[in-house]
Structure formats: C-alpha cells, structure tokens
Amino acid sequence: MNVKLIGFTPNPEKIPAMAAKLTHSKTKPEDLDKTSDKELKAILEQVTSLGHTSVIEHTNFTFAISDVSRSLTHQLVRHRIASYAQQSQRYVDFKEPNYVTPPKIAKNKQMKKAYDDTMKTIWEQYSNLLDMGIMAMIRVIRGPTAPDRIVGLDTINTIVISGMVIFGAAFNEVIYIDVAIVYALLSFITTLFIAKYLEGGDF
C-alpha cells in the first residue's frame, strides 16, 4: 500500500473552530478572524464534546492511495467517512492484470499459484467480455434492422451481468450478485416487451 498526502487545509484546527463559533454565537463572519487562538480552541473542544462534530468537515486532507485491492476501496467508498474519487472501471482500461495478493497467500507457494491462476482466468474472461461488448455496441449502432439492435443490446446486458457475477465472486462482494440478479430480471422483461412490440402484438 502506498499513501501520499497531496493536499490539506493550512489551518486544520482554526477553520473548524471558526465554524463552531459561528454556529454557536452571534459573531458575524467578518469578525471571526479577530478571535484569539486560545478562545477558538476552547470553543472547538466544547462544541465537539457536545457531539456536534460536523464542524470538523471544514478541514480537508487529500490522500492518494495506490497498490490496494478493489475490496478495500469498495469498503472505503461504501461507508462515506470522507469524500472519495475512485478509479472508474467504466472509463479506465483494466485489461492488464493488476491485483493484490493477500500476505498469507503470498507466503504459501501452492496457495499463491492457485490464486494467480484464478486471477489470470478472471482477467482473461473480463477482457473477453470487454471485447464482446465492443462488437455488441457496433451492432446496436449499425443494425441494420431493429431485431439486430435488440440482439446487440441483449448481448451487452448479458456481458454486464456476467461481469458483475465475476467481480462479485473474485472480490467476495455479495452486492454485485444482488445487483446482477435484479439487472438480469429487468433485462429479460424489457427484451420480452420489445420483442412483443416488434411483432405487433398486444402487451
């Protein structure tokens, strides 16, 4: 894991203290700078002790984190204890294998080989799904007929569902599987309605 501090609030305690004073007194915003550091510190301690910790959000520390697993970053962004900008799998090409090996597995040659073989298979299938998605997108755009476009769209839906199942199994994230099931059901129903519409039948 690599963690680098790339930006921060110059006065990490003073800014929240000024916000605390503003919310708990009749002080005007333009007069906050006139408050002594000692008074601001006392106000901040008092306000946070009452449970009003939102004033601390006025202080920001921005870290660049790399060489960590997708499972770790998902846990971070899920709980929202801060603001995040996570590398998007929709816009970034992940065809090259890049994953984290748990230390316990890395120490065992047999386990590591099995782990590496599994990850290799996952990445290969992921790349295949991406390639299939490109061809399906071309079919959706060019057609030439409506049924061709529907087949292309249905193929994309299948690829998306397969991708979610693969990543759910790879990173032990049940939420991927749940979303895949709902997505598959909605995709199936939508395809039936469109097919019925193209045939000119009643719903």
C-alpha positions in Angstrom: 0.0 0.0 0.0 1.2 3.5 -0.9 -0.3 6.5 0.8 0.7 10.1 -0.1 -0.7 13.3 1.3 -1.2 15.6 -1.7 -3.2 18.5 -0.2 -4.6 19.8 3.1 -6.3 22.7 4.9 -3.5 25.1 6.0 -5.1 25.7 9.4 -6.8 22.4 10.2 -7.9 23.3 13.7 -8.6 27.0 13.3 -11.1 26.7 10.4 -13.4 24.2 12.2 -13.1 26.3 15.4 -14.2 29.4 13.4 -17.2 27.4 12.0 -18.0 26.2 15.6 -18.0 29.8 16.9 -20.2 31.0 14.0 -22.8 28.3 14.7 -22.8 28.8 18.5 -22.6 32.5 18.9 -23.9 35.8 17.4 -20.5 36.6 15.9 -20.5 37.9 12.4 -18.5 36.0 9.8 -16.2 39.0 9.1 -15.3 39.2 12.9 -14.2 35.5 13.2 -10.5 36.4 12.3 -10.4 38.7 15.4 -10.9 35.7 17.8 -7.8 34.6 19.6 -6.4 31.1 19.0 -6.9 30.2 22.7 -10.6 31.1 22.5 -11.1 29.2 19.2 -9.5 26.1 20.7 -11.8 26.2 23.7 -14.9 26.7 21.5 -13.9 23.8 19.3 -13.4 21.5 22.3 -16.7 22.5 23.7 -18.7 22.1 20.5 -17.2 18.7 19.6 -17.7 17.4 23.2 -21.4 18.1 22.7 -21.4 15.8 19.7 -21.5 18.5 17.0 -18.6 17.0 15.0 -19.8 18.3 11.6 -17.7 21.4 12.0 -14.6 19.3 11.6 -15.6 18.6 8.0 -14.4 22.1 7.1 -10.9 20.7 7.4 -9.7 18.6 4.4 -6.8 16.2 3.9 -6.5 14.6 0.4 -4.6 11.4 0.1 -3.5 9.5 -3.0 -3.8 5.7 -2.3 -2.5 3.0 -4.6 -1.4 -0.6 -4.6 -4.5 -1.7 -2.7 -7.3 -4.2 -3.6 -10.7 -3.3 -5.1 -12.2 -4.8 -2.0 -10.5 -2.3 0.3 -11.5 0.7 -1.9 -15.1 -0.5 -2.0 -15.2 -0.6 1.8 -13.9 2.9 2.0 -16.3 4.5 -0.5 -19.3 2.5 0.9 -19.1 3.9 4.4 -18.6 7.5 3.3 -16.5 8.6 6.2 -14.9 11.0 3.8 -15.1 12.1 0.1 -13.6 9.8 -2.5 -12.6 9.8 -6.2 -12.2 6.1 -7.1 -10.7 5.0 -10.4 -13.7 4.1 -12.6 -13.9 0.7 -14.3 -16.2 2.3 -16.9 -13.6 4.7 -18.3 -10.3 3.0 -17.4 -8.9 0.0 -19.3 -8.3 -2.8 -16.9 -7.2 -5.5 -19.4 -3.7 -5.8 -17.9 -3.8 -8.0 -14.7 -3.4 -5.8 -11.6 -4.4 -7.2 -8.3 -3.4 -7.5 -4.7 -2.2 -10.8 -3.2 -3.0 -11.3 0.5 0.2 -11.8 2.6 -1.0 -15.2 3.9 -1.4 -16.5 0.4 1.8 -14.9 -0.9 3.8 -16.9 1.8 2.4 -20.3 0.6 3.7 -21.3 -2.9 0.8 -23.7 -3.6 -1.9 -21.2 -2.5 -0.2 -18.4 -4.4 -0.1 -20.5 -7.6 -3.8 -21.4 -7.3 -4.6 -17.7 -6.5 -2.6 -16.4 -9.5 -4.2 -19.0 -11.9 -7.6 -18.0 -10.7 -6.9 -14.3 -11.1 -5.5 -14.9 -14.6 -8.6 -16.7 -15.6 -10.8 -13.9 -14.3 -8.8 -11.2 -16.1 -8.9 -13.2 -19.4 -12.7 -13.6 -19.1 -13.0 -9.9 -18.2 -11.0 -8.9 -21.3 -13.2 -11.2 -23.5 -16.3 -9.6 -22.1 -15.0 -6.2 -22.9 -14.2 -7.2 -26.5 -17.6 -8.7 -26.9 -19.1 -5.5 -25.6 -17.4 -3.5 -28.3 -18.8 -5.8 -31.0 -22.3 -5.7 -29.5 -22.2 -1.9 -29.3 -21.4 -1.7 -33.0 -24.4 -4.0 -33.7 -26.6 -1.7 -31.6 -25.5 1.4 -33.5 -25.3 0.0 -37.1 -28.2 -2.5 -37.0 -29.2 -2.7 -39.8 -32.6 -3.9 -38.5 -34.4 -3.4 -35.2 -34.1 -7.1 -34.2 -30.3 -6.8 -34.8 -30.1 -3.8 -32.5 -32.2 -5.7 -29.9 -29.8 -8.7 -30.0 -26.8 -6.4 -29.6 -28.4 -4.7 -26.6 -29.3 -8.0 -25.1 -25.7 -9.2 -25.6 -24.4 -6.1 -23.8 -26.8 -6.8 -20.9 -25.5 -10.4 -20.7 -22.0 -9.1 -20.6 -22.7 -6.6 -17.9 -24.5 -9.3 -15.8 -21.6 -11.8 -16.3 -19.1 -9.1 -15.3 -20.9 -8.3 -12.1 -21.0 -12.0 -11.2 -17.3 -12.5 -12.0 -16.3 -9.5 -9.9 -18.6 -10.4 -7.1 -17.0 -13.9 -6.9 -13.5 -12.5 -7.3 -13.7 -9.8 -4.6 -16.2 -11.5 -2.3 -18.7 -8.7 -2.8 -22.3 -10.0 -2.5 -23.8 -6.7 -3.6 -22.5 -7.4 -7.1 -24.5 -10.7 -7.2 -27.7 -9.0 -5.9 -27.5 -6.2 -8.5 -26.8 -8.8 -11.2 -30.0 -10.7 -10.4 -32.1 -7.6 -10.4 -30.5 -6.4 -13.6 -31.0 -9.8 -15.3 -34.7 -9.8 -14.4 -35.3 -6.3 -15.7 -33.3 -7.0 -18.9 -35.3 -10.2 -19.5 -38.7 -8.4 -19.0 -37.6 -5.5 -21.2 -36.5 -7.8 -24.0 -39.8 -9.6 -23.9 -41.8 -6.3 -24.2 -39.7 -5.0 -27.1 -39.9 -8.4 -28.9 -43.7 -8.3 -28.5 -43.9 -4.8 -29.7 -41.8 -5.6 -32.8 -44.2 -8.5 -33.6 -47.1 -6.0 -33.5 -48.8 -8.0 -30.7 -50.7 -6.7 -27.7 -49.0 -6.5 -24.3 
